[in-house]
Amino acid sequence: MTIASQWWSTAEDTAAPAAVSDNASLAKHAARCDLCFRSCLVPAGEAGYCRVRTYDGRTPNSPYLGKFCSAAIDPIEKKPLRHWRPGSFIYSLGSVGCNMRCPFCQNHTIAQPDFSSSGRLPPLTECAPQALAAKVRALGLDSVAYTYNEPTLQAEYILAAAPLLQEAGIATVLVSNGMFSADALRALSPWVSAANIDVKSFNGKTYTGMGGSLETVMRTVAVLLEAGAHVEVTNLVVPGLTDSPEEFAAMTEWLASVSPDIPLHISRYFPANRYREPATSISLLHRFGGIAKERLHRVHIGNV
């Protein structure tokens, strides 16, 4: 299976942003990846921040496109999506890599390479877009979720599979951190039927510390809604990091300004990866739920 990598440019490309750099020598031997907001300049022989988009000095590449380490049939509520096809089941696919570095990541063994504590990739199985459509239809399901790790990194695969899935009556769903570049978001949004987007904080500095961008995730939520997708939002309440009532209230005010009908999932954190604070108190989650219900119509507390 061959799926061409997109959103790359090199110094040989006359319009390439990689040719414009504070370090001209580096730019001549690097490729620019514009898949996510970060626009990594990837030196020859290395990979971008996500560690799964690479450049060998000749050809930019995404060697894990169409390769997955996790596949499951999940209740739709597990995504979590509570207001889109409730009671149904969805075929879920996960791969490797992420373009953020959350210290509390529950799926860090696949999302944050070295990929695992052993420093090895998990076993990967290739699935061509045509095979995916046939498999999901044979299972009697009508939706596919790209989840578990960051689905942005499978963007080219998603674009190849989405028309085939649509033709078979199968919807495309993303569970994402929302760190799309504007171009990638514009390309993907027409094919997305539903999405759950993690809004991890409403503090720009905190977002930067996790490797993300508050402005980018806000744009992603708004653009997906404008494109006609059903969008739900998850906020993981992490003690000492994303548990400010004032910041949470500001986030709910922003969500309500986009649409008070956006479902919000207030999720309980448990210790994972490099973050060892005790689990979020349930009383704090209920307090946040009360704040959210002042502005939003559909509020859910999860992971309890």
N, C-alpha and C positions, 0 to 999 in steps of 0.2 A: 504494500500500500504506500503510495506516495502522495503527500499533501504538501503543496508549496507553502513555504513560510512567507508571511506578509509582514508589513509594517517594519521592514528593514531598509536601511540605506547605507551605502559605503562611500568612501572618498572618491571612488571612480565614477560614482553617479554625480553628474554635474549639478543636480539639485539637492545633493545629499547634505543634510544638516551635520552629518559626521565630519564633513570637511571644514566646518566652522567650529573652532575650539580654541580655548585658551592655550592648549598644548598642541601645536600644529603637527608635531612629530607623531604624537599619539593618534591624532585624527586620521593620519594617512595609513595607519595600520590597525584601524578599528572599524567597527560597524555600529550604526545607531539603530536601536530597537525602539520603536514608538508604539508598542502595544499598550503599555500602561502609562500612567501619568509621569513616571520617572524618566522616560526616554534615555535609557542607559547607553553610554558609549562603551562598547564591549571590545577590549583589546584582543588581538589575534591570540588564539589558544586559550581563551577564557570564556566565562559565561556571565550573563547579566546578574543583577541583584537576585532574581528568582532562581538562578542556578540551573535553569532548564532551557534557556535560549542561548545558543552558543555561536561562536565565530572561530573558524579554523584558519583565518587569514586569507581565504579565498571566497568561501560561501557561508553566509549566515544560515543558521539552521535551528530547527526546533525538533530535536530528535525524539521527543516523547509524544508528539502529536499522534492521537489515535491509540495510545497505549495506556492501559488502565490497571491499577492494582486493587481496586475495590469495585465490586458490583453487588447490588442488593435490591430486593423489592421491599420498599418502605411504605408505611402509611404516610399519606401526604402531610399529615400533621407533624411528622418528625422533621420536616425540612427546616423550620416550621412554616407551614402554610395552613391557616385555619379557615380562610374564607375563599378558597379557590378549590373547587371540586372536593368538598369535605367528604370524608368517609371513603375516598378512593385510595388506590395504591399506585406507586410511581416507581419506575425503574431508575435506580441511582447509580451513577458512575463517578469514580474518583481516580485521579492520577497523582502526579508528584509535583512538588514545587509550590511556591507562593511568592507574591511580590510585597508581602509585609513580614514583619518579624515580631509578632505578638509574643511576649514572654510567657503567657499563660495558655498557649495554643494546645487544644485538646488533641489535635491530629498532627502534632509536630513530627512524628516519625515519618510521615509522607510529605508534609507541607514545608518543612524546613530542612532541606538537605544540609549536610552530609546524608540526609534522608533517614537515618536511624542512628541509634547509639552505636551500632556496629559499623557505621560508615558505609553501609552497602544499600543499594537500591532494593526496595521490595520487589517481589516477582511481578512482572508486567505482562499483560496479555493484550495483543493487538486486536482491534475491532474496527473493520472498515465501515464507513458510513452506511453502505448498502446492507451489510450484515446486521448493523444495529437496528435499522428499521424492521428488518425481517424478524429479528429476535424479539423485539418488544411487541410486535403484532402477534407473534406466536404465543407469547405469554398472556395475551388478552388484555394488555395494558394500553393506555392512551396518552402517556406522558413520560418524558425522560428528564431527569434532573442531573445536571453536572454539579457535583457537590464534593464534600469531604476535604478536598484541597481547593485552591483558587481556580475556578473554571476559566477565567480570562486566559490562562496559559494554554487552553485548548481552543482558542478563538477560531483559528483556521479550520480545525476539525468541526467545530460547531456550525460554522458557515457552510461546510460541505454537507453535513448531515441534515441540517434543518429543512431544506427543501424536500429531501427524501422522506423525512419524518412527517412533514406537513402533508405530503401526497398520500401517506398511509394513515392520515387522521391522528397523528401523534404530536402532542404539544412539546415545546422546548421550555425547560425551566432552569433558571440559574440560582444557585445559592452562593453569594459572592460578597467579597469585601468592597466591591464597587470601585476599584482603582483603575478603571478603564481610561485610556486616552480618549480624547474627543473623537478621533477618527474611528477607533475600535468600537466605541459606544454607538456611533452613528451607523456602523456596518451591522452590528449585532442586534440593536434594539428592534428592528422590524420583525425579527424572527422569535423574539422572546414573548411567550404567552404569560408567564408568571415568574416572579423573582422574589427571593428573600435577600435583602441587603443588610449586612452588618453595619450599623452606625455605632462605632466602638466608643466614641466619646464626643463631647461637643467642645473640646479644648484643642485648638490647633497644635499647641506645643506637645500635648500628650500624643496626638496622632503622629506627629513627626517622630517622636521617640519610638513609636511602634513601626516606623517605616512607611507610614501612610500619609494621606492628605485629607483633611476635613473638607476643604473646598471641593475636592474631586468627588467624594462620596455624596455630598449634597447635590452636585450636578447630576450624578448617575441616577439618584432617586427621581429627580425632577424629569430628566429626559425619558426614562423608561415609562413613567406615568404618561407623559405627553405622547409617547409612541403607542399607547393603548395597552400596555402590559398591566397585569394585576401585580401590585407591589406591596409586600409586607416588610417590616423593618424589625430587626433584632438588636437589642442593646444588652450586652453582657455587663452586669454590675460587678466590677472587680474591686475588692477592698483595697484602699490606698492608691488606686489608680483611676478608676472611672466611677467613683461612688459619691461625687459631689452633688448634693441636691440642687444647688443653684445651676450647675452645668446641665444636669438632667432636665430641669424645668425649661432651660433655654432650648434644649433639643426638642422638647415637646411643643414649644411655641413655634419653632421653625417647621416641624412636621405639620402642625395644624395650619400654618400659613400655606403649605403646599396642598394639603387636603386633610381635613379632620377625620376622614374616613379611612386613612391609611392604618391598617392594623399594626399595633406595636407589641412586640414580644419582649418582656422584661425578664431576662434570663439569669439564673443563678450560676455563679462561678464556683468551680471546685479546683483545688490545687493541681497544677499540671505543668509540665515542661520545666521552665526555670523559675516559676513563680510559686511560692510556698505559703502565701497568706491563707488563713483559714477560709472555709467556704463562706459565701455571702450570707448574712443573717436573713432569715425569712421575713422578719419584721421590717427590715429595710426595703426589701422587695415590695412588700405591701404598702409601705410609705410612698415609694416611687409610683406604685400603681395608682394611689390616690392622686398624686400630682398629675400623672398622665391623663386620668379620667376627667380632670377639669377642662381639658382641651381636645382630647381625642375620643372618638366614639367606640373604638374597638381596642381594648387593652387586655393583654394576657400575661400572666406570670408563669414562667417555665423553669424546667430543671429542678422542680421541688417534689 
